[in-house]
Amino acid sequence: MDIKTLCLGILSLGDATGYEIKKMVAEGSFSFFSEASFGSIYPALTKLTEQGFISCRSETQNNRPDKKVYSLTPKGIKELEEALERSPKPDKNRSEFLAALLFAEAISPARIQNLIDERVEYHARQIKMLEDLLSEAPNGASRFVVEYGLKMQQAAATFLTEQSHTLTKKNNESPKEK
């Protein structure tokens, strides 16, 4: 999903500042399927404002600069609906972890197992984060998306735990046995 559509979608949930949008993308449930930096969020918000898809108001803060709060306009709702009618692009599954394992024959079985153990721990942290999000997720689309992410993380951790021996075993075979 492009950053403009992501911003429109987030704003459909309620008014937000650029910082709040970034935090949702970096730490919230959006972090599991999208990446966005301040360097991409703020230009997108500016463009969406210029196009009339969102509005911006300043709110005064004590001893701090005013903050800009963005809201979705009726034109923005229509744009979001049209964007969501288009089929999403295929998921991108790029993984430095899998790239490293692709060359497993060049590293020791102990290092392979270490890489796998690190990744299983990573998935365990992701599972915990998703379980926490699930406990707060209302019924409906939010819950469905969090549950989907949870199942994917659990499946990856299970696969690595159950199948790591096949990779370390093949790596231990002599060239004649392969």
PyMOL commands that set and color helices and strands:
alter all, ss='L'
color gray80, all
select helices_A, chain A and resi 3-12+18-27+29-32+38-50+74-85+96-102+104-106+109-136+141-172
alter helices_A, ss='H'
color red, helices_A
select strands_A, chain A and resi 16-17+54-61+64-72
alter strands_A, ss='S'
color yellow, strands_A
deselect
rebuild
show_as cartoon
